[in-house]
Amino acid sequence: MNFQRTEEQQMIIENLRKYLDSEIEPAFREHGEGFIPREKMQKWTQGLTQFGMIKAPHSEEWGGFGMDWLTHLMVFEEVAYTSLDIAIPGFINAVNAELLGQLAPDAIKEKYLADIINCNKFIAMGISEPDVGSDVSAVKTRAVLDGDHWVINGEKTWISNGEYSDIFICTCRTGENEISHILIDREEHGYETVGIPKMALNGQSTAQVFMSDVRVPVENVVGGRGTGLKNTLKIFEFARCHMAMWGVGVARRAMDEAIKYAQERKQHGKLIGGHQMIADKLATMATQIDAARLLAYRAMDMVMRGERADKQCAMAKWYGTEIAVTATRDALEIHGGNGVTKEFIVERLAREAIIAPIPDGTTEIQKLLISRALTGLNAFS
């Protein structure tokens, strides 16, 4: 495994960094943490596609760059460094485009893939429900056959891209012991969304999705009837690598802010960066960030090569998101009282980091997955 950037990757990241610093960061700061309207989010995300956001790993046939998922992780880290609110919608589009590209019928691909990859449309995926979190097999949303249509009833929650979404991949119970993915087009078939206020990341959309007698053609099953559980677990591998990079991007920004502050702030007659306890915190941050990035790269490299990577993806997600919590807390402490004020962004980063260990399987779930891979013993049942 050689994770040194290619010349092409280096050029993309350098140009992306300039664009983020000159265009996205000022616009995001001016907007603030309130909800970003769909039109503005789409404009910003489409601007980022020129640097590989969404497009990097996908086929040129559908408007992608035909590169790889490691490149997309690099791009995602840079965007997350600037704004997670802006990074998340593109990440959701990218991962769900992979699901459709691998598993959807040709007619679905022709109808939707190019628009998703070019961010002409937003897509969301629904697994979690009010009473169902990590146990995908326990979903209660039902799809019942009625002639040549599915009739879907249920509620999903914690859905990223929910309010933005034109397309919704719904994880449904299609039989007694059968889970399937069914694609719902908001305009053609209809569903309702309501935003969920949170402690952070309110710029992007996290929503509840409601379906009441939604009629969808039988052809809209993605991946084949009854394959929903297996395919959900597979798509989690892509998602968990990106969640790890969520942590890396936020932690790296916190570290850079802490370094800058430590080079300017004086206490006890010298710059605080020269104090041993501050130096220890900065060294720990830097080491943990590099380790988290390498774990994510290794996991994604295995996924791309078609190797079983559930353990490695779980390790990356657990470690990457948890080190973000400790890095942002330490960065806030380095700022002292200033760290809890709105004047310095480390307080925002700390709130964003606290969320990270929860989506796509909590830290505790990741540890159970790792243990199962090590021992062969299942702690879930």
C-alpha positions in Angstrom: 0.0 0.0 0.0 1.5 3.3 -1.1 -0.7 6.2 0.0 1.6 9.0 -1.2 -0.4 11.3 -3.4 0.0 11.1 -7.1 0.8 14.3 -9.0 -2.8 14.5 -10.2 -4.1 14.1 -6.6 -1.7 16.7 -5.3 -2.8 19.2 -8.0 -6.5 18.6 -7.2 -6.0 19.1 -3.5 -3.9 22.2 -3.9 -6.4 23.8 -6.2 -9.3 22.7 -4.0 -7.6 24.2 -0.9 -7.2 27.5 -2.7 -10.9 27.4 -3.8 -12.1 26.5 -0.3 -10.1 29.3 1.3 -11.0 32.0 -1.2 -14.6 31.1 -2.0 -16.3 28.7 0.4 -14.8 29.7 3.7 -15.8 33.4 3.5 -19.3 32.5 2.1 -19.9 29.9 4.9 -18.6 32.3 7.6 -21.0 35.0 6.3 -23.9 32.6 6.2 -23.4 31.3 9.7 -24.6 28.0 11.2 -28.2 28.4 10.2 -29.9 26.1 7.6 -28.4 26.5 4.1 -31.2 26.7 1.6 -31.2 24.0 -1.1 -30.3 26.4 -3.9 -27.2 27.8 -2.1 -26.1 24.3 -1.0 -26.4 23.0 -4.5 -24.4 25.9 -5.9 -21.6 25.3 -3.4 -21.6 21.5 -3.9 -21.6 21.8 -7.7 -18.7 24.2 -7.4 -16.8 21.5 -5.5 -17.5 18.8 -8.0 -14.9 20.4 -10.3 -12.3 19.3 -7.8 -13.6 15.7 -7.4 -16.3 16.0 -4.8 -18.8 13.3 -5.6 -17.2 12.9 -9.1 -13.8 11.5 -8.3 -14.6 7.8 -7.8 -17.4 7.5 -10.4 -17.3 6.4 -14.1 -16.8 9.0 -16.8 -19.9 7.5 -18.4 -22.0 9.2 -15.8 -20.0 12.4 -15.6 -17.5 11.3 -13.0 -13.7 11.5 -13.1 -13.0 7.8 -13.2 -10.4 8.0 -10.4 -10.8 6.2 -7.1 -12.3 6.4 -3.6 -9.0 7.2 -2.0 -9.0 10.4 -4.0 -12.5 11.1 -2.8 -11.4 10.6 0.8 -8.7 13.2 0.3 -11.2 15.7 -1.2 -13.7 15.0 1.5 -11.1 15.7 4.2 -10.3 19.1 2.7 -13.9 20.1 2.4 -14.6 18.9 6.0 -11.7 20.9 7.2 -13.5 24.0 5.9 -17.1 23.1 6.6 -18.7 19.8 7.5 -22.1 21.3 6.7 -21.0 21.6 3.1 -19.1 18.4 3.0 -21.9 16.1 4.1 -24.4 16.5 1.2 -21.7 15.6 -1.4 -20.5 12.6 0.6 -24.1 11.3 0.8 -24.5 11.8 -3.0 -21.2 10.0 -3.7 -21.9 7.0 -1.5 -25.4 6.5 -2.7 -24.3 6.9 -6.3 -22.0 3.9 -5.6 -25.0 1.9 -4.4 -27.0 2.7 -7.5 -24.0 2.1 -9.8 -23.4 -1.3 -8.4 -26.9 -2.6 -7.9 -29.6 -0.6 -9.6 -31.4 -1.7 -12.7 -30.1 -0.1 -15.9 -33.3 2.0 -16.2 -32.7 3.5 -12.7 -29.0 4.2 -13.6 -30.0 6.0 -16.8 -32.6 8.1 -15.1 -30.7 9.2 -12.0 -26.9 8.5 -11.9 -25.6 11.4 -13.9 -27.8 13.9 -12.1 -26.7 12.6 -8.7 -23.0 12.7 -9.6 -23.3 16.2 -11.0 -25.4 17.3 -8.1 -28.3 18.3 -10.2 -30.3 16.2 -7.7 -29.7 15.2 -4.1 -30.2 11.7 -2.9 -30.8 10.3 0.7 -30.9 6.9 2.2 -33.2 5.8 5.0 -32.3 3.1 7.5 -32.8 4.5 11.0 -36.3 4.7 12.5 -37.7 6.1 15.7 -37.4 2.7 17.3 -34.6 1.2 15.1 -31.0 2.3 15.1 -28.1 -0.1 14.7 -30.2 -3.2 14.1 -31.0 -2.8 10.4 -32.9 -6.1 10.4 -35.5 -4.7 12.8 -36.8 -2.0 10.4 -40.6 -1.5 10.6 -41.2 0.5 7.4 -43.3 -1.8 5.2 -43.6 -2.2 1.5 -46.6 -4.3 0.4 -47.1 -5.5 -3.2 -50.2 -4.2 -4.9 -50.2 -5.4 -8.5 -47.1 -3.9 -10.2 -46.5 -1.4 -7.4 -45.1 -1.4 -3.9 -47.2 0.5 -1.3 -44.8 1.9 1.3 -45.8 3.1 4.8 -43.4 4.2 7.6 -41.1 6.8 9.1 -37.4 7.2 8.9 -35.3 9.5 11.1 -31.8 11.0 11.2 -31.7 11.1 7.4 -28.8 13.2 6.0 -29.8 15.2 2.9 -33.5 14.5 3.9 -34.9 18.0 3.2 -32.7 18.5 0.1 -33.5 15.0 -1.4 -35.1 14.5 -4.7 -34.5 10.7 -4.4 -34.9 8.5 -1.4 -33.6 5.0 -1.1 -35.8 3.5 1.6 -34.9 0.4 3.5 -38.1 -1.5 3.8 -39.5 -4.8 5.1 -40.9 -6.5 2.0 -41.6 -9.8 3.7 -41.6 -11.6 7.0 -37.8 -11.9 7.1 -37.0 -9.9 4.1 -35.3 -6.4 3.8 -35.1 -4.6 0.5 -34.1 -1.2 -0.8 -36.7 0.7 -2.8 -36.1 4.0 -4.7 -38.7 6.7 -4.2 -38.8 9.8 -6.4 -40.1 12.7 -4.4 -41.7 14.4 -7.4 -43.2 11.2 -8.9 -44.2 9.2 -5.8 -44.1 11.7 -2.9 -42.8 11.7 0.7 -42.6 14.3 3.4 -39.6 15.6 5.3 -39.2 17.6 8.5 -35.8 18.9 9.7 -34.3 17.9 13.0 -32.5 20.7 15.0 -29.2 19.6 16.6 -26.4 20.9 18.7 -24.3 21.4 15.5 -24.4 20.8 11.8 -27.7 22.6 11.3 -26.5 24.1 8.0 -27.0 20.8 6.2 -30.2 18.8 6.4 -30.9 16.0 8.9 -34.5 15.1 8.7 -37.4 12.8 9.4 -39.0 11.2 6.3 -42.6 10.2 6.3 -44.3 7.8 3.8 -48.0 7.3 3.7 -49.3 4.9 1.1 -46.5 5.8 -1.3 -46.9 3.9 -4.5 -43.7 2.9 -6.3 -43.2 0.7 -9.3 -41.8 -2.8 -8.6 -38.9 -2.0 -10.9 -37.6 0.4 -8.3 -36.1 -2.2 -6.1 -32.3 -1.6 -5.9 -30.1 -4.7 -5.6 -32.9 -7.3 -5.8 -35.7 -8.2 -3.4 -34.4 -9.4 0.0 -30.8 -8.2 -0.4 -31.2 -5.0 1.6 -29.4 -6.2 4.7 -26.4 -7.5 2.9 -26.2 -4.4 0.6 -26.6 -2.0 3.6 -23.6 -3.6 5.3 -21.6 -3.2 2.1 -22.4 0.4 1.7 -21.6 1.0 5.3 -17.9 0.3 4.4 -17.8 3.4 2.1 -19.7 5.5 4.6 -17.5 4.5 7.6 -14.3 5.4 5.8 -15.8 8.9 5.1 -17.0 9.2 8.7 -13.4 8.5 9.8 -12.3 11.4 7.5 -15.0 13.6 9.0 -13.0 13.2 12.2 -9.7 13.7 10.5 -10.9 16.9 8.8 -12.3 18.4 11.9 -9.4 17.4 14.1 -6.9 18.7 11.7 -8.7 22.1 11.6 -8.8 22.2 15.4 -5.1 21.4 15.5 -4.2 24.1 13.1 -6.3 26.6 15.0 -4.6 25.6 18.2 -1.1 25.8 16.7 -1.8 29.3 15.4 -3.2 30.4 18.8 -0.2 28.8 20.7 2.2 30.8 18.5 0.5 34.1 19.3 -0.7 33.9 22.9 1.7 34.6 25.7 1.4 33.4 29.4 4.0 33.5 32.1 6.4 35.5 29.9 6.5 33.2 26.9 4.3 31.9 24.0 2.1 29.1 25.3 3.3 26.8 22.5 6.6 26.7 24.5 4.9 25.2 27.6 5.3 21.5 27.9 1.7 20.6 28.5 0.6 22.5 25.4 3.4 20.9 23.4 2.2 17.5 24.6 -1.4 18.2 23.4 -0.2 19.4 20.0 2.1 16.4 19.5 -0.7 14.0 20.5 -3.2 15.6 18.1 -0.7 15.4 15.1 0.1 11.7 15.7 -3.5 10.7 16.2 -4.7 12.5 13.1 -2.0 10.8 10.9 -2.9 7.4 12.4 -6.6 8.0 11.8 -6.0 9.0 8.2 -3.9 5.9 7.6 -6.6 3.6 9.1 -9.2 5.2 6.7 -6.9 4.9 3.7 -6.1 1.2 4.5 -9.8 0.4 4.9 -10.8 2.1 1.7 -7.9 0.5 -0.2 -9.2 -2.9 0.9 -12.7 -2.0 -0.1 -11.6 -0.9 -3.6 -9.7 -4.2 -4.0 -12.8 -6.2 -3.1 -11.3 -7.6 0.1 -13.4 -8.1 3.2 -12.9 -5.0 5.2 -15.6 -4.8 7.9 -13.1 -5.0 10.7 -10.8 -2.4 9.2 -13.7 0.0 8.4 -15.0 -0.3 11.9 -11.5 0.5 13.3 -11.2 3.5 11.0 -14.6 4.9 11.9 -14.2 4.3 15.7 -10.7 5.8 15.9 -11.2 8.7 13.4 -14.3 10.0 15.1 -13.2 9.5 18.7 -9.8 11.3 18.1 -11.8 14.2 16.7 -13.6 14.6 20.1 -10.3 14.6 22.0 -8.5 16.9 19.5 -11.2 19.5 19.5 -11.5 19.4 23.3 -7.8 19.9 23.6 -7.8 22.7 21.0 -10.6 24.4 22.9 -8.6 24.1 26.2 -5.5 25.5 24.6 -7.6 28.6 23.7 -8.7 28.9 27.3 -11.7 31.0 27.9 -11.6 32.2 24.3 -12.2 28.7 23.2 -15.9 28.7 24.4 -16.7 32.0 22.6 -18.2 32.3 19.1 -15.2 34.5 18.1 -13.0 31.3 17.7 -14.2 28.4 15.6 -12.9 25.7 18.0 -16.1 25.7 19.9 -18.0 24.9 16.7 -15.6 22.2 15.9 -16.0 20.6 19.3 -19.7 20.4 18.8 -19.4 18.9 15.4 -16.9 16.4 16.7 -19.2 15.2 19.5 -21.7 14.1 16.9 -19.3 12.1 14.8 -19.1 8.9 16.9 -22.9 8.3 16.5 -23.8 8.1 12.7 -23.2 4.9 10.7 -22.8 2.8 13.8 -21.8 4.1 17.2 -18.3 3.6 18.6 -19.7 0.8 20.7 -21.1 -1.0 17.6 -17.8 -0.6 15.9 -16.0 -2.3 18.8 -18.5 -5.2 18.7 -17.9 -5.6 15.0 -14.1 -5.7 15.6 -14.5 -8.2 18.4 -16.7 -10.4 16.3 -14.1 -10.4 13.5 -11.3 -11.3 16.0 -13.2 -14.1 17.9 -15.9 -15.3 15.6 -18.3 -14.8 18.4 -21.4 -12.6 17.8 -22.2 -10.1 20.6 -25.3 -8.9 18.8 -27.5 -11.9 19.7 
